[in-house]
């Protein structure tokens, strides 16, 4: 297990403040495995671009959210911050409705830098995007 302690999805949800972007666009944490985290986001008017398909920026918000939370789960949150510092996202196919589900797995979990591989799938199982997020870990 890569996590600082065992977390439940409810404990992760408790980190989310109301009226944050996570809350406003409906990101939900679904599952925590020994080396992965899953979350999903609705594909609806909150996350569409003008053509009625998923906005690439919304996809990046989901990717950065899940990767940042994964980093937070790997450190002592009383002593350290983990924040996204670099993100790439390849948008592979459009999504128009339902949800996209992100699965985040570690590439590197070091003392001051974490790198996450994030695959984002539509409800039909097709890969919508692939992202990589680097998080900086700093002392509070």
Residue, then its C-alpha position, 0 to 999 in steps of 0.5 A: x500500500x502506498x498511502x500514508x494511512x488507510x483512507x475511505x472514500x468518505x474521508x477523502x470527500x471530507x477534504x472537499x470544501x463546499x463551493x470548491x471546483x470539485x464540489x461545483x462540477x460534481x467530482x465524486x471519489x469512488x474507490x481506493x485500492x492499494x495503489x490506485x484511486x478512482x473518481x468520476x465526473x459528470x459530463x453535462x452542462x457544467x463540463x461541456x464546451x460550446x459544442x456540447x462535448x466534454x471540455x478539455x479543461x474539465x478533463x484536466x480538472x478531474x485529472x489534477x484533482x484525483x492526482x493531487x488527492x492521491x499525493x495528499x494520501x501519500x503524505x502526512x497532511x499535518x506536516x506537508x502540502x501536495x499541489x499539482x505543478x505540471x500536467x499533460x493531457x491527451x484528449x483522445x475522443x469526445x464524450x457527450x453525456x454520462x460520466x468519465x471515470x479517472x483511475x490514478x496510479x503512481x509512476x513515482x512517489x518520492x519525498x518531494x515529487x510525485x508523478x501520477x498516470x491517469x486514465x480517463x474512461x467514458x461509461x462505455x469503457x472507451x478511453x477518453x483521455x490520458x493524463x500525467x500529473x506531477x505534484x510538488x510536496x512541500x512542508x507546511 
